[in-house]
Amino acid sequence: MPQNNYSYTPNPAFYSPLTKEFIKEMKLKGNGAIGHLVEENKNNSGNLLFILENLGYLPTSFDSDWLFTLLNYNNEQVRLWVVKNIGKLQNENYIDILYQVAATDTSTAVKREAISSIGRMRSQKAKSVLFAMLTNEDPKIICQAIRGLLVFKGDEAVDLQLKGLVNHENEMVRTVIYKEYFAKQKEKTSILSHAETYPYLKDVVVNGDVRDVLKYVPDESIHLTFTSPPYYNARDYSIYPSYEAYLAFLEEVFLETYRVTKEGRFLIVNTSPVIVPRISRAHSSKRYPIPFDVHHFLVQMGWEFIDDIIWCKPEYSVKNRVGGFAQHRKPLAYKPNPVTEYLMVYRKQTEKLIDWNIHQYDSKIVEDSKVKDGYETTNVWQICPKSDKVHSAIFPVDLCKRVVEYYSFKGDLVFDPFGGSGTLGRTAKSLGRKFFLTEQEPKYVEYMKSFKTETSIFKEDNTKFLTLEQFKQTVK
Ligand SMILES: C[S@@+](CC[C@H](N)C(=O)[O-])C[C@H]1O[C@@H](n2cnc3c(N)ncnc32)[C@H](O)[C@@H]1O
């Protein structure tokens, strides 16, 4: 360790309030000034933390002896920052000390930081320590060690050790190793570039069962799907023989949706638990947790879970459930009135980062698609529901607007397999996107056509309303 030659002369500056500038000044002064400042503050963990957090870049000549005296400090945050600063010294003589910290500190955050600091040294000497950490019980420590070792990718011993982790029990470890060593460049299944799609899918509504229609839609042609599936048997537009049959139907639709979705793009499913009323007073009503049951198979088929957004309405819109309880107030019979629905956000599995998706677009499109100020920053979206004289469950335009703006680029193809009254299509079009909708009920397709005269969106006659047969003819 470097020698500390600092000899103390009382300095009124040490008693000035701590500021970033003051710390910088002390650091530049060298000759142990920071060490003394730390000594002055050693019983004040708040001040110590402030000093440690604001040390910034540390030159190799930095007099760092004092750092090591704080490795046993009782405040975990202080120890964490001590370790970070030791790492910044980039001195491979400290690898053993950091290794000791990783092996003995009681805080997992400090242990992880120690491994991360060792990794950042990019030193050959660190390899054996990082190898030892690959059997750690904490998957995050293993991932930190992998990160440090990947600097040496191509080194036979490193590759051998890392490849051996491809069947590791932790999914994060498996994913990193798979991506680094085993993921093959996916064969291109579409002749189009990522930003493009087929002209015969643009601004099209097909009247038919989505399962039949999707058979004619090519792989990787959709940029975004936002949909609200039928609510099991809670509304009158679709009837299923059982909840299992309903879930199997959705599974089929979302598996096909997966196929037609472009790499790394999004599916957003709006559902909520539904209640099927009791048949008589002698029976109870049944509540079906649709979002939770659907989630399970979506993830199984490869949709990566990204977010749960809560759509919060100002008041409940179904039959009052808390009425009886309001009278008797007896526990167990409490049933709140739901004012929320879920928007579950998923991404089609890919080894690529979101940045890759963004880079597939021309910079002008990216610029033009930027989300304006005033966007929602939380996952609770307060939006009034929309009632409609023809369709009993339509999307509010604001809900579609957010989804389209946040999850697609201008010119993208936005899909709703359960088109209903076509709200998503009209909104997508108004935002410079193209749409593809399927809807099995002729009366709702007729309703969509009626919007031609009411709004400017479907007014332009370039929207094509097709039967399944007609659609098949257009598919080249
Ligand atoms: C909850 S609504 C969607 C409403 C829509 N989001 C809107 O804004 O108007 C579900 C729709 O899916 C349709 N549907 C049900 N089963 C279908 C199927 N197999 N293929 C296509 N559409 C279907 C229903 O007729 C209904 O209009």
The ligand as a Gaussian input file, in Angstrom:
#p B3LYP/6-31G(d) Opt

LIG

0 1
 C      -63.247000      -6.492000     -25.759000
 S      -63.783000      -6.398000     -27.382000
 C      -62.613000      -5.335000     -28.107000
 C      -63.079000      -3.928000     -28.278000
 C      -62.078000      -3.007000     -28.912000
 N      -60.886000      -2.925000     -28.131000
 C      -62.655000      -1.638000     -29.186000
 O      -62.017000      -0.633000     -28.834000
 O      -63.762000      -1.540000     -29.724000
 C      -63.399000      -7.971000     -28.030000
 C      -63.826000      -8.173000     -29.467000
 O      -63.297000      -9.401000     -29.930000
 C      -64.189000      -9.929000     -30.884000
 N      -63.875000     -11.373000     -31.052000
 C      -64.163000     -12.376000     -30.209000
 N      -63.681000     -13.530000     -30.675000
 C      -63.038000     -13.257000     -31.837000
 C      -62.325000     -14.036000     -32.779000
 N      -62.201000     -15.352000     -32.626000
 N      -61.779000     -13.423000     -33.831000
 C      -61.911000     -12.079000     -34.013000
 N      -62.602000     -11.299000     -33.160000
 C      -63.151000     -11.872000     -32.084000
 C      -65.536000      -9.653000     -30.271000
 O      -66.550000      -9.685000     -31.244000
 C      -65.323000      -8.252000     -29.679000
 O      -65.727000      -7.257000     -30.572000

